Each structure stands twice: as C-alpha cells, then as structure tokens.
Amino acid sequence: MNQNSTTVCVTGAAGYLASWVVKHLLEAGHTVHGTVRDKGRADKVKHLTEMATSYPDRLKFFEADLLKEGSFKDAIAGCTHVIHTASPFLLQGIKDGENQLIKPALEGTRNVLNAVNETPSVQRVVLTSSVVAMWIDNTEKSHYPQEIFDETAWNSNGSLDYQPYSYSKTVAEKEAWKMVEAQDRWDLVVINPGFVLGPSLSTRMDGATMQFMKQLADGTLSMGAPEFFFATVDVRDVSYAHLLAAFKPEAEGRHLTAGEVMTLPEMGRMLKEDFARYPLPTRQLPKWLFTLMAPVFGMSRENARRNIGISLKIDNSKSQSLGVSYRPIKETLVDQLNQMLEAGLVPKK
C-alpha cells in the first residue's frame, strides 16, 4: 500500500464503517476531509472531534447532503482519493423506500461523482457497495457455477417493493460504473461487504448493526432464531479493505468482502461461551414459525421463504488477493458486545 501522505475525502464520515476508515487513514499518515450532514450535531460527531484532537490539522469537516447538488465540491477539492461510504442503511421501519433509500443512494452517488468529475486532483474513487448488490436471495445461487457467489453476481430480484435497501445498493453501484466509464481520468474500485459487525467507535444506537447486536443480547430472540445464513465481516477488516482499494495501484473492479458464513443460532452459541448469563438465541426456530413472525422483525414473509434454511457459499479470493485478511467472527462478536456493555448500550448482567 502506498503510504505517502495524501488528502482523502470520506463521505458520511460519522458513520459506523466510515469512522473506522477515517481512523485508519489518519493512523497511516493521510489528511482526511470528512463529510457530515450537520457539524453542529455533537451527538453524531463527538467521536470524530475527539479523534481530530489526536491528529491536529489532519481531520477537517465539511457539511454535505446526498440530495444537494454541489454540496460535496468543497470537501473533494484538493483530494487525490474519494471514499464514498455515505448511503442510508435501513432494514426496518421503511415507509417510503423511494425517498428513504433509493433517492439518497442513487442521487448521492451522482452528486459525489459529479464533484469528482469537476476536481482534477482526484485519481481514484472507492465506493462502498454491498453483497446485497450481488444477491439478496440465497436461491439465486443456482445461476452461478457450483452455486458459489463471487464478483460476477448481480442482484436481479430487488425492487422498490421487494428488498428496497438491496435495490438501492444495486442501482447506486450500477450508476457509479456507468459514470466512471463516461470519462478516463479517475478509476473506480468497489468494496462489497457482507453483514458488517464489530465494535463501534461511537455510542450511537441508530445503526442497523448496533440494533442487531442489542436484539441478540437483550432477549428479543431468546425463543430462538431462524436458520438465516449471513456472509459476515468485521468492520475493521472492511475498513482496511477500503485503504487497500484506495492505494494499491493494481486494485480494480468489485471485491466481495466477507469472511465466514454464519447463521443467527451459530452466532448466539458463539457468544454464549463468553456471555452465559445473557438470553442469547441458541436454538433454531422452525422455518414455518419464523416466516409467520417475519414482519415483526422487519423481514417480509417472501424474503423469509426465499432464504431461511437455504445455505450460502461465497468466493472471497479476490479480496484476499488484494491483501484483506479476515479475523474469526467470534472475535468480532465478542469485541462488539464488550464495547456495547462498556458503553452502557446493553445492560450488564
């Protein structure tokens, strides 16, 4: 990785993953232009302002809005690299998929890349996409050799009405590839993370990952959990993947960035070894029962039918060739729950 000091713009810098990207960039000696929606929201940016005191004059904040054309121009000015992580991540409580998910993801990508097109110093853009831009139903595996998902896979089932979050990631990534092909100055590298887990640098609880861990530990799923297979990855490993994608000259294309495939009961049993007193889900619920209950947990019954009990295989060899290594998921889960306990986000028992 090229460790020469450069200036990098990170969009959505206060976010769960982006905060780790900012931290790792600063530790590597780079200057960071971090975009946030509102610099005055201390509850959102407190962890970043604390980080900035450790790196004087190397972390600068810029206000920008995904839906406001031109708002990323100042943040990107003078940068050689842009890491675009900003995009809504909502799995529950979606009432208006078009305005909550599709427009911010798609128009935000256009606005960021239009600003890149106007900034001659930018050489490379790294886009945070997702494995859900590759697949959303495990049944789609039959379309691929040996039923294994890799970088050739594209989500073909998502829509505004079915899995709108997955659809938003798909249309945003496709728009990015369309825009990079329309010019020849900067290049694009895409990171497609699995379900990102692990400790947060903030104490915010408005993210899907933190809510997920809270539900594992607080008894919400104490009756058991469905056999739903996740391609999981540690937030710290994904963050490092973004740095490799930004600074390795040979990096190109998409990168399926996930380590172990796990089910919810397997995660519960792993955590139970270290947190025996917590009502973690260790039993497997019958598919029919969870399918009936699915809407309570923010999942459609159709999604439950297409995925519960359907195994998942992935090929992450391209990300490993880039230099990404994956820590054991048990370490990830234990670190995250410990961080939440220490921060008082989950009651200690």
Salt bridges, closest charged atoms under 4 A:
GLU27 OE2 - LYS23 NZ 3.05
ASP43 OD2 - ARG41 NH2 2.74
GLU50 OE2 - LYS46 NZ 2.67
ASP137 OD2 - ARG306 NH1 2.69
GLU173 OE2 - ARG254 NE 2.65
GLU175 OE2 - ARG110 NE 3.13
ASP187 OD1 - ARG124 NE 3.00
ASP206 OD2 - LYS44 NZ 2.88
ASP206 OD2 - ARG204 NH2 3.03
ASP218 OD2 - LYS214 NZ 3.18
ASP234 OD2 - ARG236 NH2 2.76
ASP234 OD2 - ARG327 NE 3.82
ASP237 OD1 - ARG327 NH2 3.03
GLU250 OE2 - LYS248 NZ 3.96
GLU252 OE2 - LYS318 NZ 3.42
GLU273 OE1 - LYS330 NZ 2.52
ASP274 OD1 - LYS330 NZ 3.02
GLU302 OE2 - ARG306 NH2 2.56
GLU331 OE2 - ARG327 NH1 3.66
ASP335 OD2 - ARG236 NH2 2.99
GLU342 OE2 - LYS348 NZ 3.45
